[in-house]
Amino acid sequence: MSQATLQVDAEGVVLLSGELDFASAPALREQLLDAAGRGQGPLVLDFAQVTQANSVALSLLLRAAEQAQRAGRSLQVRSLPAGLQSMAQVCGLEDWLQQGAQAPT
């Protein structure tokens, strides 16, 4: 079974770690959406400790952006794995990620 964790550090940065895949996503989804809806300023997602990620991670990222937008927050992404960067590019989301924009419509 896949293992993934989500922690929020003292500065409010959401630290993701482990394998972000179809097995781990349901457990992370609610935690991530809760973190996205709380706080002020940009929602910062740090993927530095993610060891594996597939398209479900990109879906989680988009859902977090939507929730953050509802809370009046923008999105910043740190250390996005190369595979997710490639998927974002194929989906036309590369510029959006780099700009820290609101959720795409």
C-alpha distances in whole Angstrom, upper triangle without the diagonal:
4,7,10,13,17,20,23,26,29,31,28,26,23,20,17,15,11,10,11,10,10,7,8,12,13,12,14,17,19,19,20,23,24,24,26,28,30,32,34,35,32,28,27,24,23,20,21,18,16,14,13,14,15,18,16,16,20,20,19,22,24,23,24,27,28,28,29,32,33,33,35,33,33,29,29,26,26,24,23,21,23,21,21,25,25,24,26,29,28,28,31,30,30,34,32,29,32,35,32,34,33,31,32,34
4,7,10,14,17,20,23,26,27,25,23,19,17,13,11,8,6,8,7,9,6,6,9,11,11,12,14,17,17,17,20,22,22,23,26,27,29,31,31,29,25,24,20,19,16,17,14,12,11,10,11,12,15,13,13,17,17,16,18,21,21,21,24,25,25,26,29,30,30,32,30,29,26,25,23,22,21,19,17,20,18,18,21,22,21,23,26,26,25,28,26,27,30,29,26,28,31,29,30,30,28,29,31
4,7,11,14,17,19,23,24,22,20,17,14,11,8,6,6,8,9,11,8,6,10,12,10,10,14,16,15,15,19,20,19,21,24,25,26,29,29,27,23,21,18,17,14,15,12,10,10,10,11,14,16,14,13,17,18,16,18,21,20,20,23,25,24,25,28,29,29,31,28,28,24,24,21,20,19,18,17,20,18,18,22,23,22,23,26,27,26,29,27,27,30,28,25,28,30,28,29,29,27,29,31
4,7,10,14,16,20,21,19,16,13,11,7,6,4,5,6,9,11,9,6,8,10,9,8,11,13,12,12,15,17,16,18,21,21,23,25,25,23,19,18,14,13,11,13,10,8,9,10,10,13,15,13,11,15,15,13,15,18,17,16,20,22,21,21,25,26,25,27,25,24,21,20,18,17,16,15,15,18,17,16,19,21,20,21,24,25,24,27,24,24,27,25,22,24,27,24,26,26,24,26,28
4,7,10,13,16,18,15,14,10,8,6,5,6,9,9,12,14,12,9,10,12,9,7,11,12,10,10,14,14,13,15,18,18,20,22,23,21,17,16,13,12,11,12,10,9,11,12,13,16,17,15,13,16,17,13,15,18,17,15,19,21,19,20,23,24,23,25,23,22,19,19,17,16,16,16,16,20,19,18,21,23,22,22,26,27,26,28,25,25,27,25,22,24,26,23,25,25,23,26,28
4,7,10,13,14,12,10,7,6,5,7,9,11,10,14,15,15,11,11,12,10,7,10,10,7,7,11,11,10,12,15,15,16,19,19,17,14,12,10,10,10,12,10,10,13,14,14,17,18,15,13,15,16,12,13,16,15,13,16,18,16,16,20,21,20,22,19,19,16,16,14,14,15,15,16,20,20,18,20,23,22,21,25,26,25,27,23,23,25,23,20,22,23,20,22,22,21,24,26
4,6,10,11,9,8,6,5,7,9,12,14,14,17,19,18,15,15,16,13,10,13,13,9,9,13,12,9,12,15,14,14,17,18,16,13,12,10,10,11,13,11,12,16,17,17,20,21,19,16,18,19,15,15,19,17,15,17,20,17,17,21,21,20,21,19,19,17,16,15,15,16,17,18,22,22,20,22,25,24,24,27,29,28,29,25,25,27,24,21,23,24,21,23,23,22,25,28
4,7,8,5,5,5,6,9,12,15,17,17,20,22,21,18,17,18,15,12,14,14,10,10,12,11,8,11,13,11,11,14,14,13,11,10,9,10,12,14,13,15,18,20,19,22,23,21,18,19,20,16,16,18,17,14,16,19,16,15,19,20,17,19,16,17,15,14,14,14,16,17,19,23,24,21,23,26,25,24,27,30,28,29,25,25,26,23,20,22,22,19,21,21,21,24,27
4,5,5,5,7,7,11,13,17,19,19,23,25,24,21,20,21,19,16,18,17,14,13,16,14,11,13,16,13,12,14,15,14,12,11,11,11,13,14,14,16,19,21,21,24,25,23,20,22,23,19,18,21,21,17,19,21,19,17,21,22,19,20,18,18,16,15,15,14,16,18,20,24,25,23,24,28,27,26,29,31,30,30,27,26,27,25,22,22,23,20,22,23,23,27,30
4,6,7,10,11,15,17,20,23,23,26,29,28,24,24,25,22,19,21,20,16,16,18,16,13,15,17,14,12,13,14,15,13,12,14,14,17,17,17,20,23,25,25,28,29,27,24,25,26,22,21,24,23,19,21,23,21,19,22,23,20,21,18,19,18,17,17,17,19,21,24,27,29,26,27,31,31,29,32,34,33,33,29,29,29,27,24,24,24,21,24,24,25,29,31
4,6,9,11,15,17,21,24,23,26,29,29,25,24,25,23,20,21,20,17,16,17,16,12,14,15,13,10,11,11,11,11,10,12,12,16,16,17,19,23,25,25,27,28,26,23,24,25,21,20,22,22,18,19,21,19,16,19,21,18,18,15,16,15,14,15,14,17,19,22,25,27,25,25,29,29,27,29,32,31,30,27,26,26,24,21,21,21,18,21,21,23,26,29
4,6,9,12,16,19,22,20,24,26,26,22,21,22,20,17,17,17,13,12,14,12,9,10,12,9,7,9,10,9,8,8,9,11,14,16,16,18,22,23,22,25,25,23,20,21,21,18,16,19,18,14,15,18,16,13,16,18,15,15,13,13,13,12,13,13,16,18,21,24,25,23,23,27,27,25,27,30,28,28,24,24,24,22,19,20,20,16,19,18,20,23,26
4,6,10,13,16,19,18,21,23,24,20,19,20,19,15,16,16,13,11,13,13,9,10,13,12,10,11,11,9,7,5,6,7,11,12,13,15,18,20,19,22,22,21,17,18,19,16,14,17,17,13,14,17,16,13,16,18,16,16,13,13,11,10,10,10,13,14,17,21,22,19,20,24,23,21,24,27,26,25,22,21,22,19,16,17,18,14,17,17,18,22,25
4,6,10,13,15,14,17,20,20,16,15,17,15,11,13,13,10,8,11,11,8,9,12,11,11,13,13,11,8,6,5,6,9,11,11,12,16,17,16,19,19,17,14,15,16,13,12,15,14,11,13,16,14,12,16,18,16,17,14,14,11,10,10,10,12,13,15,19,20,17,18,22,21,20,23,25,24,24,21,20,21,19,16,17,18,15,17,17,17,21,24
4,7,10,13,12,16,19,19,15,15,17,15,12,14,15,11,10,13,14,11,12,16,15,15,17,16,14,11,9,6,5,7,8,8,9,13,14,14,17,19,17,13,15,17,14,13,16,16,13,15,18,17,16,19,21,19,21,17,17,14,12,10,10,11,12,14,17,18,16,18,21,21,20,23,25,24,25,21,21,22,20,17,18,20,17,20,20,20,23,26
4,7,9,9,12,15,15,12,11,14,12,9,12,13,11,9,13,14,12,13,17,17,17,19,19,16,13,11,7,6,5,7,6,6,10,11,11,14,15,14,10,13,14,11,11,15,15,13,15,18,17,17,20,22,21,22,19,18,15,13,11,10,10,10,12,15,16,14,16,19,18,18,21,23,22,23,20,20,22,20,17,19,20,18,20,20,20,22,25
4,7,8,11,15,14,11,12,15,13,11,14,16,13,12,16,17,15,17,20,20,21,23,23,20,17,14,11,9,7,7,4,4,7,9,10,13,16,14,11,14,16,14,14,18,18,16,18,21,21,20,24,25,24,26,23,22,18,17,14,12,11,12,11,15,15,14,17,19,19,19,22,24,24,25,22,22,24,23,19,21,23,21,23,24,23,25,28
4,6,9,13,12,9,11,14,13,11,14,17,15,15,18,19,18,19,23,23,24,26,26,23,20,18,14,12,9,10,6,5,5,7,9,12,15,14,11,15,16,14,15,19,19,18,21,23,23,23,26,28,27,29,26,24,21,20,17,15,14,13,12,15,15,14,17,19,19,20,23,24,24,26,23,23,26,25,21,23,26,24,26,26,25,26,29
4,6,9,9,7,9,12,12,11,13,17,16,15,18,20,19,20,23,24,26,28,27,24,21,19,15,14,11,12,9,6,6,5,6,9,12,11,9,13,14,13,14,18,18,18,20,22,22,23,26,27,27,29,26,25,21,20,17,16,15,13,11,14,13,13,16,17,16,18,21,21,21,24,22,22,25,24,21,23,26,24,25,26,24,25,28
4,7,8,6,6,10,10,9,10,14,13,12,15,17,17,17,21,22,24,26,25,22,19,17,13,13,10,12,11,7,8,6,5,7,9,7,6,9,11,9,11,14,14,14,17,19,19,20,22,24,24,26,23,22,19,18,15,15,14,12,11,14,12,11,14,16,14,15,19,19,19,21,19,19,22,21,18,21,23,21,23,22,20,22,24
4,5,5,6,9,11,10,11,15,15,14,17,19,19,19,22,24,26,28,28,25,21,20,16,16,13,16,14,11,11,8,6,6,8,6,6,10,10,10,12,15,15,16,18,20,20,22,24,25,26,28,26,24,21,21,18,19,17,15,13,15,13,12,16,16,14,16,19,19,18,21,19,20,24,22,20,23,25,23,24,24,21,22,24
4,6,5,8,10,11,11,14,16,15,17,19,20,20,23,25,27,30,30,27,23,22,19,19,17,19,18,14,14,11,9,8,9,6,9,11,11,11,14,15,15,16,19,20,20,22,25,25,26,29,27,26,23,23,21,22,21,18,17,18,16,15,18,19,16,18,21,20,19,22,21,22,26,24,22,25,27,25,26,25,22,23,24
4,6,7,9,10,11,14,15,15,17,20,20,21,24,25,28,30,31,28,24,24,20,20,18,20,18,14,14,12,11,11,12,10,11,14,14,13,16,18,17,18,21,22,22,24,27,27,28,30,28,28,25,25,22,23,22,20,18,21,18,17,21,22,19,21,24,24,23,26,24,26,29,27,25,28,30,28,28,27,25,26,27
4,6,6,7,9,12,12,12,15,17,17,18,21,22,25,27,27,25,21,20,17,17,15,17,15,12,13,11,10,11,12,9,10,13,13,11,14,16,15,16,19,20,20,21,24,25,25,28,25,25,22,22,20,20,19,18,17,20,17,16,20,21,19,20,24,24,23,25,23,24,27,25,23,26,28,25,26,25,23,24,26
4,6,5,6,9,10,10,12,14,15,15,18,20,22,25,25,22,19,18,15,16,14,17,16,13,14,12,10,10,11,7,7,11,9,8,11,13,12,12,16,17,16,18,21,21,22,24,22,22,19,20,18,19,19,17,16,19,17,15,18,20,17,18,22,22,20,23,20,22,25,22,20,24,25,23,23,22,19,21,23
4,6,5,7,9,10,11,13,15,16,17,19,22,25,26,24,20,20,17,19,18,21,19,16,18,16,14,14,14,10,11,14,12,10,13,15,12,13,17,17,16,19,21,21,22,25,23,23,21,22,21,22,22,20,20,23,21,19,22,23,20,21,25,24,22,25,23,25,27,25,23,26,27,25,25,23,21,22,23
4,6,7,7,9,11,12,13,15,17,18,21,24,25,23,19,19,17,18,17,19,17,15,17,16,15,16,16,12,12,15,14,11,14,16,14,14,18,18,17,19,22,22,22,25,23,23,21,22,20,21,22,20,20,23,22,20,23,25,22,23,27,27,25,27,25,26,29,26,24,27,28,25,26,24,22,24,26
4,6,5,6,9,10,11,12,14,16,18,21,22,20,16,16,13,14,13,16,15,13,15,14,13,14,14,11,10,13,12,9,11,14,12,11,15,16,14,16,19,19,19,22,20,20,18,18,17,18,18,17,18,21,19,17,20,22,20,20,24,24,23,25,22,23,25,23,20,23,25,21,22,21,19,21,23
4,6,5,6,9,10,10,12,14,17,20,21,19,15,16,13,15,15,18,17,15,18,16,14,15,14,10,10,12,10,7,10,11,8,8,12,13,11,13,16,16,17,19,18,18,16,18,17,18,19,18,19,22,20,17,20,22,19,19,23,23,21,23,20,22,24,21,19,23,23,20,20,19,16,19,20
4,5,5,6,9,10,11,12,16,19,20,19,15,16,15,17,17,21,20,18,21,20,18,18,18,14,13,15,13,10,12,13,10,10,13,13,11,13,16,15,15,19,18,19,17,19,19,21,22,20,22,25,24,21,23,26,23,22,26,27,24,26,23,25,26,23,22,25,25,22,22,20,18,20,22
4,6,5,6,9,10,11,14,17,18,17,13,14,13,15,15,18,17,16,19,19,17,19,18,15,14,16,14,11,12,14,12,10,14,14,12,13,16,16,15,18,17,18,16,17,17,18,20,19,21,24,23,20,23,25,23,23,26,27,25,27,23,25,26,23,21,24,24,21,21,20,18,21,23
4,5,5,6,9,10,12,15,16,14,10,11,9,12,13,16,16,15,18,17,15,17,16,13,11,13,12,8,9,11,9,6,10,11,9,10,14,14,13,16,14,14,13,14,13,15,17,16,18,21,20,17,20,22,20,19,23,24,22,23,20,21,22,19,17,20,21,17,18,16,15,18,20
4,5,5,6,9,12,14,15,14,11,13,12,15,16,19,19,18,21,21,18,19,17,14,13,14,12,9,10,10,7,6,9,9,6,8,11,11,11,14,12,14,13,15,15,18,20,18,21,23,23,19,21,24,21,20,24,25,22,23,20,22,23,19,18,21,21,17,17,15,13,17,18
4,5,5,6,10,13,15,14,11,13,13,16,18,21,20,20,23,23,21,22,21,18,16,17,16,12,13,14,11,9,12,12,8,9,13,12,11,14,13,15,14,16,17,19,21,21,23,26,26,22,24,27,25,23,27,28,26,26,23,25,25,22,20,23,23,19,19,17,16,20,21
4,5,5,8,11,12,11,8,10,10,13,15,18,18,18,21,22,20,21,21,18,16,17,16,12,12,14,12,8,11,12,9,9,12,12,11,13,11,13,12,14,14,16,19,18,21,24,24,21,23,26,24,22,26,27,25,26,22,23,24,21,18,21,21,17,18,16,16,19,21
4,6,8,10,10,9,6,9,9,13,15,18,19,19,22,22,20,21,20,17,15,15,14,11,10,11,9,6,7,9,6,5,9,9,8,10,8,10,9,11,13,15,18,17,20,23,23,20,21,24,22,20,23,25,22,23,19,20,21,17,16,18,18,14,14,12,12,16,18
4,7,9,11,11,9,12,13,17,19,22,23,22,26,25,23,24,22,20,18,18,17,14,13,13,11,8,10,9,6,5,8,7,5,9,8,11,12,14,16,19,22,21,24,27,27,23,24,27,25,23,26,28,25,25,22,23,23,20,19,21,20,16,16,13,13,17,18
4,7,10,10,9,12,13,17,19,22,23,23,26,27,25,26,25,22,20,21,20,16,16,16,14,11,12,13,9,8,11,10,7,10,9,12,13,15,17,19,22,22,25,28,28,25,26,29,28,25,29,30,28,28,24,25,25,22,20,22,21,17,18,16,16,20,22
4,7,9,8,11,13,16,19,22,23,23,27,28,26,28,27,25,22,22,22,18,17,18,17,13,14,15,12,9,12,12,8,10,8,11,12,14,16,18,21,22,25,28,29,26,26,30,28,26,29,31,29,28,25,25,25,22,20,21,20,16,17,16,17,21,23
4,7,8,11,14,17,20,22,24,25,29,29,27,29,28,26,23,23,23,20,18,19,18,14,14,15,13,10,11,12,8,8,7,10,11,13,16,18,22,22,26,28,29,26,26,30,29,26,28,31,28,28,24,24,23,20,19,20,18,15,15,14,17,20,22
4,7,9,13,15,19,21,23,24,27,28,26,28,27,25,23,22,22,20,17,18,18,14,13,15,13,10,11,13,10,8,6,7,9,10,13,15,19,20,24,26,28,24,24,27,27,24,26,29,26,25,22,22,20,18,16,17,15,12,13,13,15,19,21
4,6,9,12,16,18,20,21,24,25,23,24,23,22,19,18,19,17,14,15,15,12,10,13,12,8,10,12,10,9,5,5,5,6,10,12,16,16,20,23,24,21,20,24,23,20,22,25,23,22,18,18,17,14,13,13,12,8,10,10,13,16,19
4,6,10,13,16,17,18,21,22,20,21,20,19,16,15,16,13,11,12,12,9,8,11,10,7,9,12,10,10,6,6,5,6,8,11,14,14,18,21,22,18,18,22,21,18,21,24,22,21,17,17,17,14,12,14,13,9,11,11,12,15,18
4,6,10,12,14,15,19,19,18,20,20,18,15,15,16,14,11,13,14,10,10,14,13,10,13,15,14,14,10,9,6,5,6,7,11,12,15,18,19,16,16,20,20,17,20,23,21,21,17,17,17,14,12,12,13,9,12,13,14,17,20
4,6,9,11,11,15,16,14,16,16,15,12,12,14,11,9,12,12,9,10,14,13,11,14,17,16,16,13,11,8,6,5,6,9,9,12,15,16,13,14,18,17,15,18,21,19,20,16,16,17,14,11,13,14,11,13,14,14,17,20
4,6,8,9,12,14,13,16,17,16,12,13,16,13,11,14,16,13,14,17,17,15,18,21,19,20,16,14,11,9,6,5,6,7,10,14,15,13,14,17,17,16,19,21,21,21,18,16,18,16,13,14,16,13,16,17,18,20,23
4,6,5,9,10,10,13,14,14,10,12,14,12,11,14,16,14,15,18,18,17,20,22,22,22,19,17,13,11,8,6,5,5,7,11,12,10,12,15,15,14,17,19,19,20,17,16,18,17,13,14,17,15,18,19,18,20,24
4,6,8,11,12,15,17,17,13,15,18,16,14,18,20,17,18,22,22,21,23,26,25,25,22,20,16,13,10,7,5,7,8,11,13,12,13,16,17,17,19,22,22,23,20,18,20,20,16,16,19,17,21,22,22,24,27
4,6,9,11,15,17,17,13,16,18,16,15,19,20,18,20,23,23,22,25,27,26,27,24,22,18,16,13,11,9,10,10,13,14,14,15,18,19,19,22,24,24,25,22,21,23,22,19,20,22,20,23,24,24,26,29
4,6,7,11,14,13,10,13,15,14,13,17,18,17,19,22,22,21,24,26,26,27,23,22,18,16,13,11,9,9,8,11,11,11,13,16,16,16,19,21,21,22,20,19,22,21,17,19,22,20,22,23,22,24,27
4,7,11,14,14,12,15,17,16,16,20,21,20,22,25,25,25,27,30,29,30,27,25,22,20,16,14,11,11,8,11,11,12,14,16,16,18,20,21,22,24,22,21,24,23,20,21,24,23,25,26,25,26,29
4,7,11,11,9,12,15,14,15,18,19,19,21,23,24,24,27,29,29,30,27,25,21,20,16,15,13,11,8,10,9,10,13,14,14,15,18,19,19,22,20,19,23,22,19,21,24,23,25,25,24,25,27
4,7,8,6,8,11,11,11,14,16,16,18,20,21,21,24,26,26,27,24,23,19,18,15,14,12,10,8,10,7,7,11,12,11,12,15,16,16,18,17,17,20,19,16,19,22,20,22,22,20,21,24
4,5,6,7,9,10,11,13,15,16,18,19,21,22,24,25,27,28,25,23,20,19,16,17,15,12,10,11,7,7,11,11,9,11,14,13,13,16,15,16,19,19,17,19,22,21,22,22,20,20,22
4,5,5,6,9,10,11,13,14,15,17,19,20,21,23,25,26,24,22,18,19,16,17,16,13,12,12,9,7,11,10,7,9,12,11,11,14,13,14,18,17,15,18,21,19,20,20,17,17,18
4,5,5,6,9,10,10,12,14,15,16,18,20,21,23,24,22,21,18,18,16,18,17,14,13,15,12,10,13,14,11,12,15,15,13,16,15,16,20,18,16,20,22,20,20,19,16,17,19
4,5,5,6,9,10,10,12,14,15,16,18,20,21,22,20,18,15,15,12,14,13,10,10,12,10,8,11,13,10,11,14,15,13,16,14,15,18,16,14,17,19,17,18,18,15,16,18
4,5,5,6,9,10,11,13,14,15,17,19,20,21,18,16,13,14,12,14,14,10,11,12,10,7,9,11,8,7,11,12,10,12,10,11,14,13,11,14,16,15,15,15,12,13,15
4,5,5,6,9,10,11,12,14,15,17,19,20,18,17,14,16,14,16,17,14,14,16,14,10,13,14,11,10,14,14,11,14,12,14,17,14,13,17,18,16,16,15,12,12,14
4,5,5,6,9,10,11,12,14,15,17,18,16,15,13,14,12,15,16,13,14,16,15,12,14,16,13,12,16,17,14,16,14,16,18,15,13,17,18,16,16,15,12,14,16
4,5,5,6,9,10,10,12,14,15,16,14,12,9,10,9,12,13,10,12,15,14,10,12,14,12,10,14,15,13,14,11,13,14,12,10,13,14,12,12,12,10,11,14
4,5,5,6,9,10,10,13,14,15,13,12,10,12,11,15,16,13,15,17,16,12,13,15,12,10,14,15,12,13,10,12,14,11,10,14,14,12,11,10,7,8,10
4,5,5,6,9,10,11,13,14,13,13,11,14,14,17,18,16,18,20,19,15,17,19,16,14,18,18,15,16,14,16,17,14,13,17,17,14,13,11,8,10,12
4,5,5,6,8,10,11,12,10,10,8,11,11,14,16,15,17,20,19,15,17,19,17,15,18,20,17,18,14,16,17,14,12,16,16,12,12,10,9,12,14
4,5,5,6,9,10,10,8,7,6,9,10,14,16,15,18,20,19,15,16,19,16,14,17,18,15,15,12,14,14,11,10,13,13,9,9,7,5,8,11
4,5,5,6,9,10,9,9,9,13,14,18,20,18,21,23,22,18,19,21,19,16,19,20,17,17,14,17,17,13,13,16,15,12,11,7,5,8,9
4,5,5,6,9,9,10,10,13,15,18,21,19,22,24,24,20,21,24,21,19,22,23,20,20,17,19,20,16,15,18,17,14,13,10,9,12,13
4,5,5,6,5,6,7,11,13,16,19,18,21,24,24,20,20,23,21,19,22,23,20,20,17,18,18,14,14,16,15,11,11,8,8,12,14
4,5,5,5,6,8,12,15,18,21,20,23,25,25,21,21,24,22,19,22,23,20,19,16,18,17,13,14,16,14,11,9,6,6,10,11
4,5,7,10,12,15,18,21,24,23,26,28,28,24,24,27,25,22,25,26,23,22,19,22,21,17,18,20,18,15,13,9,9,13,13
4,6,9,11,15,17,20,24,23,26,29,29,25,25,28,26,23,26,28,25,24,21,23,22,18,18,20,18,15,14,11,12,15,16
4,7,10,14,17,20,23,23,26,28,29,25,25,28,26,23,25,27,24,23,20,22,20,17,17,19,16,13,12,9,11,14,16
4,7,10,13,16,20,19,23,25,26,22,22,25,24,21,23,25,23,22,18,19,18,14,14,16,13,10,9,8,10,14,16
4,7,10,14,17,17,20,22,23,19,19,22,21,17,20,22,20,18,15,16,14,11,11,12,10,6,6,6,8,12,14
4,7,10,13,13,16,18,19,16,15,19,18,15,17,20,18,17,13,13,13,10,8,10,9,5,6,7,8,11,15
4,7,10,10,14,16,18,15,14,17,17,14,17,20,18,17,13,13,12,10,7,8,8,5,8,10,12,14,18
4,7,7,10,13,14,11,11,15,15,12,15,18,17,16,12,11,12,11,7,8,10,7,11,12,13,15,19
4,6,9,12,14,12,11,15,16,14,16,19,19,19,15,13,14,14,10,10,12,11,14,16,17,19,22
4,6,9,11,10,10,13,15,14,15,18,19,19,16,14,15,15,11,11,14,14,17,19,19,21,24
4,6,8,7,6,10,11,10,12,15,15,16,13,11,13,13,10,11,14,13,16,17,17,18,21
4,5,5,6,9,10,11,12,15,15,17,14,13,16,16,13,14,17,16,19,21,20,20,24
4,5,5,6,9,10,10,12,14,15,14,12,15,16,13,14,17,18,20,22,21,21,24
4,5,5,6,9,10,11,12,14,13,12,16,16,14,15,19,19,21,22,20,20,23
4,5,5,6,8,10,10,12,10,10,13,13,11,13,16,16,17,18,17,17,20
4,5,5,6,9,10,10,9,7,10,11,9,10,14,14,16,18,17,16,19
4,5,5,6,9,10,10,8,12,13,12,13,16,17,18,20,19,17,20
4,5,5,6,9,8,9,12,13,12,14,17,17,17,18,16,15,18
4,5,5,6,5,5,9,9,8,11,13,13,14,15,13,12,15
4,5,5,6,5,8,10,10,11,14,15,15,17,16,14,16
4,6,8,8,11,12,13,15,17,18,18,19,17,15,17
4,6,8,11,11,11,14,16,16,15,16,14,11,13
4,6,7,8,10,12,13,14,13,14,13,10,12
4,6,5,6,9,10,11,10,11,10,8,11
4,5,5,6,9,10,11,13,13,11,15
4,5,5,6,9,9,12,12,11,14
4,6,5,6,6,8,8,8,11
4,5,5,7,9,10,10,14
4,6,8,11,13,13,17
4,5,9,11,12,15
4,7,9,11,14
4,6,8,11
4,6,9
4,6
4
